[in-house]
């Protein structure tokens, strides 16, 4: 059922993309199908990657949590260090993308995944101490401030909010005291 829903959403997205872009694509690229064919190729690659990844037991991800987290931080720093170069081009005033061997992506997407994997593993090990400030709040807040800060400097405010939100939800589900949540909301307001 999940695969069917994903394929339906993917198909609807491609139809909407074609509907919205066919005139523009024809005028600027001479082919009405330019954008939908390109997106369709990426959709096929994504579905193939999804099928491949679905065979992997996610319980083994905890072994790579520090590696994934380290890669995310290095890539976020690279975006800032190589700003305006072919490695980290500036587009529309934002420096969010990184280009490695012709593959362009946003390191903030890896940062979101890194937060979820790292926090999940760490919280599962500290579940009895998550209600304390020293073990349940402080280390996670420091990690979130660093990652969200690196993403926010790009500037990518929505990405920074999503990193903070993913981390906050992981902490909340992990068992932090609701009083800390109320304090954070009050401080943010």
C-alpha positions as CSV (number, residue, x, y, z in Angstrom):
1,X,0.0,0.0,0.0
2,X,2.8,2.5,0.8
3,X,4.5,1.9,-2.5
4,X,1.2,2.4,-4.3
5,X,0.6,5.7,-2.5
6,X,4.1,6.9,-3.2
7,X,3.7,6.1,-6.9
8,X,0.4,7.8,-7.1
9,X,1.8,11.0,-5.4
10,X,4.8,10.8,-7.7
11,X,2.6,10.5,-10.8
12,X,0.4,13.4,-9.7
13,X,3.5,15.5,-9.1
14,X,4.8,14.8,-12.6
15,X,1.4,15.7,-14.1
16,X,1.3,19.0,-12.2
17,X,4.9,19.8,-13.1
18,X,4.1,19.2,-16.8
19,X,0.9,21.3,-16.5
20,X,2.8,24.2,-14.9
21,X,6.0,24.1,-17.1
22,X,5.2,23.0,-20.6
23,X,4.9,26.5,-22.1
24,X,8.0,27.7,-20.4
25,X,10.0,24.6,-21.3
26,X,8.9,24.9,-25.0
27,X,9.7,28.6,-25.1
28,X,13.2,28.4,-23.5
29,X,14.3,24.8,-24.3
30,X,12.3,24.0,-27.5
31,X,10.8,20.9,-25.8
32,X,7.6,21.0,-23.8
33,X,8.7,17.8,-22.0
34,X,12.1,19.1,-20.9
35,X,11.3,19.5,-17.2
36,X,8.9,16.5,-16.8
37,X,11.4,14.2,-18.5
38,X,14.2,15.4,-16.3
39,X,12.1,15.1,-13.2
40,X,10.8,11.7,-14.4
41,X,14.4,10.4,-14.6
42,X,15.1,11.6,-11.1
43,X,11.8,10.0,-10.0
44,X,12.8,6.7,-11.5
45,X,16.2,6.9,-9.8
46,X,14.5,7.8,-6.5
47,X,12.2,4.8,-6.7
48,X,15.1,2.5,-7.5
49,X,17.0,3.9,-4.6
50,X,14.0,3.5,-2.3
51,X,13.6,-0.1,-3.3
52,X,17.3,-0.8,-2.7
53,X,17.3,1.0,0.7
54,X,14.1,-0.8,1.8
55,X,16.1,-4.0,1.9
56,X,18.5,-2.5,4.4
57,X,17.7,-3.1,8.1
58,X,17.5,0.4,9.6
59,X,18.5,-1.1,13.0
60,X,22.1,-1.1,11.8
61,X,22.1,2.7,11.2
62,X,23.2,3.4,14.8
63,X,26.6,2.0,13.8
64,X,27.1,4.9,11.4
65,X,25.6,7.7,13.5
66,X,28.8,9.6,14.3
67,X,30.0,9.1,10.7
68,X,26.8,10.5,9.2
69,X,26.8,13.4,11.7
70,X,30.5,14.2,10.9
71,X,29.8,14.2,7.2
72,X,26.8,16.5,7.7
73,X,29.0,19.0,9.7
74,X,31.8,18.8,7.2
75,X,29.5,19.4,4.2
76,X,27.8,22.3,6.0
77,X,31.2,23.9,6.7
78,X,32.2,23.3,3.0
79,X,29.2,25.2,1.8
80,X,30.3,28.2,3.8
81,X,34.0,27.8,3.1
82,X,33.7,27.5,-0.7
83,X,30.9,30.1,-1.0
84,X,30.7,31.4,-4.6
85,X,32.9,28.8,-6.1
86,X,31.8,25.9,-8.4
87,X,31.8,23.7,-5.3
88,X,29.3,25.8,-3.5
89,X,27.5,28.2,-5.9
90,X,25.4,31.1,-4.8
91,X,22.0,31.1,-6.3
92,X,19.4,33.9,-5.8
93,X,21.5,35.2,-2.8
94,X,21.5,31.8,-1.1
95,X,24.4,29.4,-0.7
96,X,22.7,26.1,0.1
97,X,24.0,23.8,-2.5
98,X,27.2,21.8,-2.8
99,X,28.5,20.3,-6.0
100,X,30.7,17.2,-5.6
101,X,31.7,15.4,-8.8
102,X,28.7,16.8,-10.7
103,X,26.2,15.8,-8.0
104,X,24.4,18.8,-6.5
105,X,22.5,18.5,-3.2
106,X,21.7,20.5,-0.1
107,X,23.8,19.4,2.9
108,X,20.9,20.5,5.2
109,X,19.1,17.4,4.0
110,X,21.9,15.2,5.3
111,X,21.9,17.3,8.5
112,X,18.2,16.4,9.1
113,X,19.0,12.8,8.7
114,X,22.0,13.0,10.9
115,X,20.0,14.6,13.7
116,X,17.4,11.9,13.6
117,X,19.9,9.0,13.5
118,X,22.3,10.5,16.1
119,X,19.6,11.6,18.5
120,X,17.8,8.3,18.2
121,X,20.8,6.3,19.1
122,X,22.0,8.6,21.9
123,X,18.6,9.0,23.4
124,X,18.0,5.2,23.4
125,X,21.2,4.8,25.4
126,X,20.3,7.6,27.9
127,X,16.6,7.0,28.3
128,X,16.8,6.9,32.1
129,X,18.7,10.2,32.2
130,X,16.7,12.2,29.6
131,X,14.7,14.1,32.3
132,X,17.9,15.8,33.6
133,X,19.3,19.0,32.2
134,X,22.9,17.7,32.0
135,X,22.2,14.6,30.0
136,X,18.8,15.2,28.4
137,X,18.9,18.8,27.3
138,X,22.3,20.4,27.3
139,X,24.2,18.1,24.8
140,X,21.3,18.0,22.4
141,X,20.7,21.8,22.5
142,X,24.4,22.4,21.7
143,X,24.3,20.0,18.8
144,X,21.1,21.6,17.5
145,X,22.4,25.2,17.8
146,X,25.6,24.3,15.9
147,X,23.8,22.5,13.1
148,X,20.9,24.9,12.8
149,X,23.4,27.8,13.0
150,X,25.4,26.4,10.1
151,X,22.2,25.9,8.1
152,X,20.9,29.3,9.0
153,X,24.1,31.1,7.9
154,X,23.6,29.8,4.3
155,X,20.8,31.4,4.6
156,X,18.3,28.6,4.8
157,X,15.9,29.5,7.5
158,X,13.4,26.8,6.7
159,X,16.1,24.2,6.8
160,X,17.3,25.5,10.1
161,X,13.8,25.3,11.5
162,X,13.4,21.8,10.3
163,X,16.7,20.7,11.9
164,X,15.6,22.3,15.2
165,X,12.1,20.8,14.9
166,X,13.4,17.3,14.2
167,X,15.8,17.5,17.1
168,X,13.1,18.8,19.4
169,X,10.7,16.1,18.5
170,X,13.3,13.4,19.0
171,X,14.1,14.9,22.5
172,X,10.4,15.1,23.4
173,X,9.7,11.5,22.3
174,X,12.9,10.5,24.1
175,X,11.4,11.6,27.4
176,X,12.5,15.1,28.3
177,X,10.4,16.9,30.9
178,X,7.5,18.9,29.4
179,X,8.7,21.9,31.5
180,X,11.7,22.3,29.3
181,X,9.5,22.4,26.2
182,X,7.4,25.1,27.8
183,X,10.5,27.1,28.7
184,X,11.9,26.8,25.2
185,X,8.6,28.0,23.7
186,X,8.5,30.9,26.1
187,X,12.1,31.8,25.4
188,X,11.4,31.7,21.6
189,X,8.3,33.9,21.9
